[in-house]
Amino acid sequence: MTVSKVLVYIIRHDLRVSDNPILHHLASISDHGFTHLLPLFVLLPHQIEVSGFLKEGTQSPFPQAKSEVGRYWRCGPHRAKFIAQSIWNLKDNLKKLGSELTIRIGPYDGVLKRVIDGLQQNEFNVGGVWTIGEEGYEEKRDEKAMSDTCSSLGIDFQLWVDEKYFIDDRDLEQLNSPQDLPDVFTTYRKMMEPLREKPRETLPTPEKGALPKAIEKSKIPNQSSPFEIPDSYESFEEALLQPINGVLSGVPPFPEGAKSAHPFRGGEDNAFSRLDYLIKSGSAFSYKASRNGLLGADFSTKLSAYLAQGCITARQIHHRLVVYEDGKDESLAESQGYGEGENEGTKAIRFELLWRDYMRLCNRKFKGKLFLRAGFRNDSGNKWKSAHKDEIMDGQQEPADEISKIVQRVFDGTTGMGLIDASQRELLHTGYTSNRARQNVASFLAKHLCIDWRYGAEWYEMLLVDYDVSSNWANWQYVAGVGNDPRGEARIFNPVKQAFDYDKDGEYVRCWVPELRKIEKLEHVFQAWTTPKEDWDRFGLTGLAMAEDPVKKINFSVEGKPKTSRRPFIRRRGPGRGGNNRASPSSTASQPLTGTNDPNDANENEKPANRQTNTNGQPNIADGSRGGFRGGRGYGGGHRGRGHRGLRGGYRGRGPPSSYGQVPPPMQQLAPAEQAQ
């Protein structure tokens, strides 16, 4: 009898068969010693809700997969559907190679032990467990669970280098340790340039039959009770979405005429189709000029969701761009810029791929600090407003339930700030909103409203189709001023000015906030409360919370409204920017707030400014110290969350969802008008 030797390959965020280091090794090295391969994907109950897979009449042994601070689902319906599509595409592609994907539910240690024990009972010798390493506190804890389980069973465990990033970890010669990573991105970028020369070659897709043999399905242990895994994609998707679809139950109808900027299905095949479309359509060529767009599918690459799940690698994107730039594929010959070398668009795409690398390396460097209210900087001088009674810091004037209502209005898109509301409505409906809009929402929540930025990071974790742990949390820290932005507290976005700059005709706001479509003047579209009262009935504003009770008011005067989308508008400037200047309640103009977390996209019209006291007497944003921290993923205050989740700190539930378009219960008037600084 032939002795079998099985390799269990635990697939995580590497949902592809091409440029896959483990599959390539097994297909190209003849002496690896394995006779059988079991690709295994595990749905982790602490990261994605799995109660939809329960057998009828049973209960889940796991707590709900909800976040610590806001108690939102860890994975919402948009991303869950994209993940399901990506898993099934991988399943199909492995089958084409003669292999078969196995899907299981549970923590890694429990799943691994059951699978290994079952295989051994069926006379299969498990010779190794391999997986690709990832960054993140939970991810490292999961890897330890795998390693400990294998060690207890006497099985070899190997952690492979994650090769889906732009520059391979093994080529970061200047970084001898994670602590050597510069705290400023520009410094890191200059260390890595020229970017076009840095990525390694991609790895080919294995030939059919080149991988070790698949194990007969009947010999693989079944999913443990009380869960069951459907055989069809339709049933799998339905089970994954069933418990979390309710998060969208209170969302208003999809606006008439609106279109999703991210209508794309998940999976490796779709990732490559999208990449080729970007080149052939000219979108890659024009990327630098279009990337700050707000409407449509082609203003940005929309490759981020594929990168997050590992359906495609950054170096695969790079090498396809090189083929286009060097004119080496006739199927791309009609593309603008074909064969003309690197252009501004492809250069900007590489820049953004490097930014993703940098966010991941920050995760590696700062570890659990990624999830702390005090951030990478350990800035305990910041006192954030909280919706948790036991986390209110000195200086917070509003009660917790009032902050809870404000947070919910931000996420519902009923604040009265047009750009913010449009972005939040788009996110709810589609799972996507542009980078420009994301930055504005983060700045609005953290710096205008001074609310704990982690509410926003967790909300985005739930709803974004392209959520990536490093990119999401590090970018929220960056904009909140507790991350590695060298301008920190001084970088503030003025969402009104930003709307004039990037939504020059108000098309984006009117698209996603249909209540504002009748309004004619842009300044009223961007802040409905500024509409003259005599026009409220005519424009349908009467009774709308966004007009009658806006969460925030920013005075922003426009002299000589632009007659075309190209003509710059003129701002009346307010008082100077001295550190302790006080805004006058009678002022009618505001200086601009600053605006971008992109070091390569500085706007000369926006400069850092010291923040001042609001006209309602709220604490000065810059002056108020935001103090110590509690919660986050474990550091600080006592843990009140789920026992097995460890680092993420305490939480309390959020209040009932607000009703769209209705005036909420009375709250403290934030400001009759604020001199934004």
C-alpha positions in Angstrom: 0.0 0.0 0.0 1.4 3.4 -1.0 2.0 5.7 1.9 0.1 9.0 1.5 1.4 12.4 2.6 -1.1 15.2 2.7 -0.4 18.9 2.7 -3.2 21.1 4.1 -3.0 24.5 2.5 -5.0 27.0 4.6 -6.1 29.8 2.2 -6.7 33.2 3.7 -6.5 36.4 1.7 -4.9 34.6 -1.3 -7.9 33.7 -3.3 -6.1 33.0 -6.6 -4.3 30.2 -8.4 -1.9 32.5 -10.3 1.1 34.2 -8.7 0.5 31.9 -5.7 3.8 30.9 -4.0 2.5 27.8 -2.4 0.8 26.4 -5.5 3.7 27.4 -7.6 6.1 25.5 -5.3 4.0 22.4 -5.3 3.7 22.5 -9.1 7.4 23.2 -9.9 9.4 21.4 -7.2 9.4 17.6 -7.7 10.8 16.6 -4.3 8.3 18.3 -2.0 7.2 14.8 -0.9 3.4 15.4 -0.8 1.1 13.0 -2.5 -2.1 14.8 -1.8 -3.2 18.5 -1.4 -6.2 19.8 0.6 -6.8 23.5 0.0 -8.9 24.6 2.9 -10.7 27.9 3.4 -12.1 28.6 6.9 -14.9 31.1 7.7 -13.8 32.6 11.0 -16.8 33.2 13.3 -15.1 36.2 15.0 -14.6 38.0 11.6 -17.7 37.1 9.7 -21.2 36.1 10.9 -21.8 32.4 10.3 -25.2 31.8 11.9 -26.8 31.6 8.5 -25.1 28.2 8.1 -26.8 26.7 11.2 -28.9 23.6 10.9 -32.6 24.2 11.6 -33.4 24.4 15.2 -29.8 24.8 16.4 -27.9 27.7 18.0 -24.4 29.0 17.2 -21.7 28.3 19.8 -20.0 31.5 18.9 -20.8 35.2 19.8 -22.0 37.4 17.0 -19.3 38.8 14.8 -19.6 42.4 15.9 -17.2 45.2 16.5 -16.1 46.4 19.9 -16.8 50.1 20.0 -19.9 50.5 17.9 -21.2 46.9 17.9 -21.5 46.8 14.1 -21.2 43.6 12.1 -17.5 42.9 11.4 -18.4 42.1 7.7 -21.5 43.5 6.1 -23.4 42.3 3.1 -21.5 44.0 0.3 -18.1 42.5 1.3 -19.7 39.2 2.3 -21.1 38.8 -1.2 -17.8 39.8 -2.8 -16.0 37.2 -0.7 -18.5 34.5 -1.6 -18.0 35.2 -5.3 -14.2 35.1 -4.8 -14.3 31.9 -2.9 -16.4 30.2 -5.5 -14.2 31.5 -8.4 -11.2 30.0 -6.6 -13.1 26.8 -6.2 -13.8 26.7 -9.9 -10.2 27.5 -10.8 -8.7 24.9 -8.5 -11.1 22.3 -10.1 -9.6 23.2 -13.5 -6.2 22.3 -12.1 -7.5 19.0 -10.8 -7.8 20.1 -7.2 -10.7 20.9 -4.9 -11.4 23.6 -2.3 -12.8 22.5 1.0 -14.8 25.1 3.0 -15.2 24.9 6.8 -16.6 27.1 9.7 -14.9 27.6 13.0 -11.7 28.8 14.7 -8.5 27.6 13.0 -7.5 25.3 15.9 -10.8 23.5 16.1 -11.1 23.1 12.3 -7.6 21.9 11.9 -7.8 19.3 14.6 -11.0 17.9 13.2 -9.7 17.8 9.7 -6.4 16.2 10.6 -7.9 13.6 13.0 -10.5 12.7 10.4 -7.9 12.3 7.6 -5.7 10.1 9.8 -8.7 7.9 10.7 -9.1 7.4 6.9 -5.4 6.4 6.7 -4.1 9.6 5.3 -0.8 10.8 6.8 -0.9 14.6 7.2 2.7 15.8 6.6 2.3 19.5 6.8 0.1 22.6 7.2 1.1 25.6 5.2 -0.4 29.1 5.0 0.6 32.6 3.9 1.5 35.0 6.7 -0.5 38.2 7.2 -0.3 41.4 9.3 -2.7 42.3 12.1 -3.3 41.5 15.7 -6.1 38.9 15.1 -4.2 37.5 12.1 -1.1 36.8 14.2 -3.2 35.3 16.9 -4.8 33.0 14.3 -1.3 32.0 13.1 -0.3 31.1 16.6 -3.4 29.0 17.0 -2.5 27.1 13.8 1.1 26.6 14.9 0.2 25.5 18.4 -2.4 23.0 17.0 0.2 21.5 14.6 2.8 21.4 17.3 0.5 19.4 19.6 -0.2 17.0 16.8 3.4 16.6 15.8 2.8 18.1 12.3 5.1 20.5 10.5 3.7 24.1 10.2 5.1 26.6 7.7 4.3 30.3 7.3 5.0 31.6 3.8 5.9 35.2 2.8 2.8 37.1 1.6 3.7 38.0 -2.0 0.6 39.9 -3.0 2.2 43.3 -2.3 4.1 45.6 -4.6 7.6 45.2 -3.1 8.5 41.8 -1.7 9.4 41.8 2.0 12.7 40.0 1.1 13.7 43.0 -0.9 13.3 45.6 1.9 17.0 45.7 2.5 16.9 49.1 4.3 14.5 47.8 6.9 16.3 45.4 9.2 13.4 45.4 11.6 9.8 46.7 11.6 10.9 49.6 13.7 13.2 50.8 10.9 10.1 51.8 8.8 10.0 55.6 8.5 7.0 57.3 10.2 6.5 59.5 7.1 5.4 57.9 3.9 7.4 60.3 1.7 10.7 59.1 3.3 9.7 55.5 2.7 8.7 56.2 -0.9 12.1 57.9 -1.7 13.8 54.8 -0.2 12.0 52.6 -2.6 12.3 54.6 -5.8 12.4 54.0 -8.7 9.2 52.1 -8.2 9.0 50.6 -11.7 12.2 48.6 -11.1 11.2 47.1 -7.7 8.6 44.3 -8.0 9.7 40.7 -8.5 8.5 38.6 -11.4 5.1 37.0 -11.1 4.6 33.3 -10.7 2.8 31.3 -13.4 -0.5 29.4 -12.9 0.2 25.7 -12.4 -0.5 23.4 -15.3 -3.5 21.0 -14.9 -2.4 17.9 -13.1 0.8 19.5 -11.7 -0.4 19.7 -8.2 -0.5 16.8 -5.7 -3.7 14.7 -6.0 -7.0 15.8 -4.6 -8.6 13.9 -1.7 -11.8 12.2 -2.4 -14.6 14.2 -0.8 -16.0 11.3 1.1 -12.6 10.9 2.9 -12.6 14.5 4.1 -14.3 15.0 7.6 -17.6 16.8 7.4 -18.3 20.2 8.8 -18.8 19.9 12.5 -22.3 20.4 14.0 -24.3 22.7 14.2 -23.2 24.1 10.9 -23.5 22.7 7.3 -21.9 24.0 4.1 -24.1 24.1 1.0 -22.9 22.6 -2.2 -24.3 25.3 -4.5 -23.1 28.9 -4.8 -26.6 30.3 -4.6 -27.2 28.5 -1.2 -23.8 29.5 0.0 -24.3 33.2 -0.7 -27.8 33.1 0.8 -26.5 31.5 4.0 -23.7 34.1 4.3 -25.9 37.1 3.8 -29.0 35.9 5.7 -28.0 37.2 9.2 -26.5 40.5 8.1 -28.8 41.8 5.4 -30.8 43.5 8.1 -28.2 46.2 8.4 -29.6 47.7 5.1 -33.3 47.3 6.1 -33.7 50.9 7.0 -31.9 52.4 4.0 -34.1 54.6 1.8 -34.8 53.3 -1.8 -31.9 53.3 -4.2 -32.0 56.8 -5.8 -33.5 57.0 -9.2 -30.8 57.4 -11.9 -27.9 56.6 -9.5 -25.4 53.9 -10.5 -23.0 52.0 -8.4 -19.3 53.0 -8.9 -18.4 49.4 -7.9 -20.7 47.0 -9.8 -18.0 44.3 -10.0 -18.2 40.7 -9.0 -15.4 39.1 -6.9 -12.9 36.6 -8.0 -9.5 36.2 -9.8 -11.0 36.0 -13.3 -13.0 39.3 -12.8 -9.9 41.0 -11.3 -7.9 40.4 -14.5 -10.9 41.4 -16.7 -11.0 44.7 -14.8 -7.3 45.3 -15.1 -7.3 44.8 -18.9 -10.4 47.0 -19.2 -8.6 49.8 -17.3 -5.7 49.7 -19.8 -7.8 49.3 -23.0 -10.3 52.0 -22.0 -7.6 54.6 -21.3 -8.6 54.7 -17.6 -5.1 53.6 -16.5 -3.5 56.3 -18.8 -5.7 59.1 -17.3 -5.7 57.7 -13.7 -3.7 60.6 -12.1 -6.1 63.2 -13.5 -9.3 61.2 -12.7 -8.5 59.6 -9.3 -10.3 62.3 -7.3 -13.5 61.7 -9.1 -16.8 60.9 -7.3 -19.1 59.4 -9.8 -18.8 56.5 -12.2 -16.9 53.2 -12.3 -13.8 54.5 -14.1 -12.4 57.4 -12.2 -10.3 55.0 -10.1 -9.1 51.5 -10.7 -11.6 49.7 -8.4 -8.9 47.0 -7.9 -8.7 47.5 -4.2 -11.4 44.8 -3.3 -9.5 42.3 -5.4 -6.2 43.2 -3.8 -7.8 43.0 -0.3 -8.9 39.4 -0.9 -5.8 38.4 -2.8 -7.7 37.7 -6.0 -4.8 39.6 -7.7 -1.4 40.8 -6.6 0.1 44.2 -6.8 3.0 42.9 -8.8 0.6 41.3 -11.3 -0.9 44.7 -11.8 2.5 46.2 -12.2 3.7 43.7 -14.7 0.6 44.0 -16.8 1.2 47.8 -16.9 4.8 47.1 -18.0 3.6 44.9 -20.8 1.3 47.8 -21.9 4.0 50.4 -21.4 6.6 48.4 -23.4 4.2 47.5 -26.2 4.5 43.8 -25.8 0.9 42.6 -26.1 -0.9 43.3 -29.4 -4.3 42.8 -27.6 -3.5 46.2 -25.9 -2.2 47.9 -29.0 -5.2 50.2 -29.4 -4.8 51.5 -25.8 -3.9 55.1 -25.3 -0.1 55.4 -24.5 0.6 51.8 -25.7 4.4 51.3 -26.1 5.2 54.8 -24.9 6.7 53.8 -21.6 5.6 54.8 -18.1 3.1 57.6 -18.1 1.6 59.8 -15.4 -1.4 57.5 -15.0 0.6 54.2 -14.6 3.1 56.0 -12.4 0.3 57.1 -10.1 -1.1 53.6 -9.9 2.3 52.3 -8.7 2.4 55.1 -6.2 -1.0 53.9 -4.7 0.2 50.3 -4.7 3.2 51.4 -2.7 0.9 53.3 -0.3 -0.9 50.0 0.4 2.4 48.4 1.1 3.2 51.2 3.5 0.0 50.8 5.4 0.7 47.1 5.8 4.2 47.8 7.1 2.8 50.3 9.6 0.5 47.5 10.8 3.5 45.3 11.3 5.4 48.1 13.1 2.7 49.3 15.4 0.8 46.1 15.9 -2.1 46.6 18.4 -1.7 50.4 18.3 -3.5 50.2 15.0 -6.8 49.9 16.9 -6.2 52.2 19.8 -8.0 55.5 20.2 -4.6 57.1 20.9 -3.2 55.7 17.7 0.3 55.1 16.5 1.4 58.3 18.2 0.1 57.1 21.6 -1.5 60.5 21.8 -3.3 60.4 25.1 -3.7 64.2 24.9 -6.7 63.8 22.7 -10.1 63.6 24.3 -12.6 62.1 21.8 -16.3 62.3 22.4 -17.8 58.9 23.1 -21.3 57.4 22.9 -20.4 55.1 25.9 -21.2 56.5 29.3 -18.3 54.9 31.0 -15.8 56.2 28.4 -16.7 59.9 28.5 -13.6 61.9 29.2 -13.3 65.2 31.0 -14.4 68.0 28.7 -17.2 66.2 26.9 -20.2 68.3 27.4 -22.8 66.3 25.5 -24.3 63.2 27.1 -23.4 59.8 25.6 -26.9 59.2 24.1 -26.6 62.5 22.2 -23.3 61.5 20.7 -24.9 58.2 19.8 -27.6 60.0 17.8 -25.0 62.2 16.1 -22.9 59.2 15.1 -26.0 57.5 13.7 -26.9 60.5 11.6 -23.4 60.7 10.2 -23.7 57.0 9.1 -27.3 57.4 7.9 -26.3 60.4 5.7 -28.6 62.9 7.3 -26.1 65.4 8.7 -27.0 68.3 6.4 -23.5 68.4 5.0 -24.1 67.4 1.4 -20.8 65.8 0.5 -20.8 63.8 3.7 -24.4 62.6 3.3 -23.9 61.7 -0.3 -20.8 59.6 0.5 -22.6 57.8 3.4 -25.7 57.0 1.3 -23.5 55.7 -1.5 -21.6 53.5 0.9 -24.9 52.1 2.4 -26.3 51.3 -1.1 -23.2 50.0 -2.9 -20.4 49.2 -0.4 -18.1 51.8 -2.0 -17.3 55.5 -1.9 -14.3 57.3 -3.3 -11.1 57.9 -1.5 -11.7 61.6 -1.7 -15.1 61.2 0.0 -13.7 58.8 2.6 -11.1 61.3 3.7 -13.8 64.0 4.1 -16.1 61.7 6.1 -13.2 60.7 8.4 -12.1 64.3 8.9 -15.7 65.4 9.5 -16.3 62.8 12.2 -13.0 63.0 14.0 -12.0 66.7 13.6 -15.2 68.6 13.1 -17.3 66.6 15.5 -14.4 65.4 17.7 -16.0 61.9 17.9 -13.9 58.8 18.5 -12.6 57.9 15.1 -12.9 54.2 15.8 -16.7 54.4 15.3 -15.9 55.4 11.7 -13.2 52.8 11.2 -15.6 50.0 12.4 -18.5 51.3 10.2 -16.2 51.2 7.2 -15.0 47.7 8.2 -18.6 46.6 8.0 -19.7 48.3 4.8 -16.7 48.6 2.5 -16.5 46.0 -0.2 -12.8 46.7 -0.4 -12.1 46.7 3.4 -8.5 45.8 4.2 -7.4 45.8 7.9 -4.2 47.7 7.4 -5.4 50.2 4.9 -8.7 51.0 6.7 -7.4 51.4 10.2 -4.1 53.1 9.3 -5.9 55.6 7.0 -8.5 56.4 9.7 -5.7 57.1 12.1 -3.9 59.2 9.5 -6.9 61.5 8.9 -7.9 61.6 12.6 -4.4 63.0 13.4 -3.2 60.1 15.6 -1.4 58.2 12.9 1.6 58.9 10.9 0.5 62.1 9.1 3.3 64.6 9.7 0.7 67.4 9.8 -1.5 65.5 12.2 -3.9 67.8 14.0 -3.4 70.6 11.5 -4.8 68.7 8.5 -8.5 69.3 8.4 -10.9 69.0 5.4 -13.5 71.6 4.9 -16.3 69.5 3.4 -18.0 72.5 1.8 -14.9 73.7 0.0 -14.1 70.1 -0.9 -17.5 69.8 -2.5 -16.9 72.9 -4.6 -13.5 71.6 -5.6 -14.5 68.0 -6.5 -18.3 68.1 -7.1 -18.2 71.3 -9.1 -21.8 71.0 -10.5 -23.3 69.3 -7.4 -24.0 66.2 -9.5 -22.6 63.7 -6.9 -24.5 65.1 -4.0 -27.8 65.4 -6.0 -27.3 61.9 -7.2 -27.1 60.2 -3.8 -29.2 62.6 -1.8 -32.4 63.0 -3.9 -34.0 65.2 -1.3 -31.7 68.0 -2.5 -32.2 67.6 -6.3 -34.7 70.6 -6.6 -32.2 73.0 -5.0 -30.6 75.3 -7.5 -27.6 77.0 -5.9 -24.6 74.8 -5.1 -23.9 76.4 -1.7 -27.5 75.3 -0.7 -27.0 71.8 -2.1 -23.8 71.4 -0.1 -25.5 72.8 3.1 -29.3 72.7 2.9 -29.8 74.9 5.9 -28.3 77.9 4.0 -31.3 77.8 1.6 -33.6 80.9 2.2 -36.5 79.9 4.4 -39.0 81.2 1.8 -37.8 78.5 -0.6 -38.0 75.5 1.8 -41.5 74.4 0.9 -40.8 74.8 -2.8 -37.6 72.6 -2.5 -39.1 70.1 -0.1 -36.8 70.9 2.8 -39.5 71.5 5.4 -39.4 68.7 7.9 -36.0 67.4 6.8 -33.5 67.0 9.6 -30.6 67.9 7.3 -32.1 71.4 6.8 -33.9 72.0 10.1 -31.4 70.5 12.5 -28.0 70.0 10.8 -25.4 68.2 12.8 -22.8 70.9 11.9 -22.9 74.3 10.3 -19.9 75.8 8.5 -20.2 79.3 7.2 -18.6 79.4 3.7 -19.3 82.4 1.5 -18.8 82.2 -2.3 -18.4 85.4 -4.2 -19.0 85.2 -7.9 -20.3 81.6 -8.1 -18.5 79.9 -11.0 -20.3 80.0 -14.3 -18.6 76.9 -15.6 -17.1 73.8 -13.9 -13.7 75.1 -14.7 -13.9 78.6 -13.3 -12.4 78.9 -9.8 -14.6 80.3 -7.1 -13.4 83.1 -4.8 -13.6 82.8 -1.1 -14.1 85.7 1.4 -11.5 85.1 4.0 -12.2 85.4 7.7 -9.9 86.4 10.5 -6.3 85.2 10.9 -5.2 81.8 12.0 -3.6 82.6 15.3 -3.5 79.7 17.7 -5.9 81.2 20.2 -8.1 83.3 18.0 -11.8 83.0 18.8 -14.4 82.9 16.0 -17.0 85.6 16.0 -20.6 84.4 16.0 -21.4 87.2 13.5 -18.8 86.1 11.0 -20.2 85.1 7.6 -17.1 83.7 6.0 -14.7 81.0 6.9 -11.1 80.2 6.0 -10.6 76.9 4.3 -9.8 73.8 6.1 -7.0 71.7 4.8 -7.4 68.6 2.9 -5.7 65.4 1.7 -4.1 62.3 3.2 -2.3 61.8 -0.1 1.3 63.1 0.2 1.5 63.3 -3.6 -1.7 65.4 -3.9 -1.2 68.5 -1.9 -3.7 71.3 -2.7 -2.0 74.6 -2.7 -5.3 76.4 -2.0 -5.7 74.6 1.3 -3.2 75.1 4.1 -2.9 73.9 7.7 -4.7 75.9 10.2 -5.0 76.1 14.0 -8.5 75.1 15.0 -10.6 77.5 17.0 -13.6 77.5 19.4 -17.0 76.9 17.9 -19.6 79.6 18.2 -21.6 77.5 20.6 -18.8 77.5 23.1 -17.7 73.9 22.5 -14.1 73.2 23.4 -11.4 74.2 21.0 -10.5 71.1 19.0 -6.8 71.8 19.2 -6.9 73.1 22.7 -9.0 70.3 24.3 -6.8 67.4 25.3 -8.4 64.1 24.3 -6.8 62.3 27.1 -6.2 58.6 27.7 -7.7 55.7 25.9 -9.9 52.8 26.7 -11.2 50.0 24.5 -9.6 49.5 21.1 -8.3 46.0 20.7 -7.4 45.4 24.3 -4.9 48.0 25.5 -6.3 50.4 28.1 -9.6 49.8 29.9 -11.1 46.6 31.0 -12.2 44.1 28.4 -16.0 43.7 28.3 -16.1 42.1 24.9 -16.1 38.5 23.7 -13.7 36.4 25.7 -12.0 34.7 22.7 -11.4 37.9 20.8 -8.8 39.3 23.3 -7.4 42.6 22.1 -10.5 44.4 21.0 -11.8 46.3 24.1 -15.1 46.9 25.6 -18.3 48.0 23.9 -21.9 48.9 24.4 -24.7 48.6 21.9 -25.7 51.5 19.7 -29.1 53.1 19.8 -32.0 52.4 17.5 -31.6 53.4 13.9 -32.8 56.9 13.0 -35.6 57.5 10.6 -34.5 59.0 7.3 -35.8 62.4 6.5 -37.4 63.0 9.9 -36.4 65.6 12.5 -34.7 63.6 15.4 -35.4 64.2 19.0 -34.0 67.6 20.2 -30.3 67.7 20.6 -27.9 70.3 21.8 -27.6 73.0 19.1 -24.0 72.6 17.9 -23.7 76.1 16.4 -25.9 78.7 14.7 -22.9 79.2 12.5 -19.3 78.2 12.9 -16.3 80.1 11.9 -14.5 77.1 10.4 -10.8 77.4 10.7 
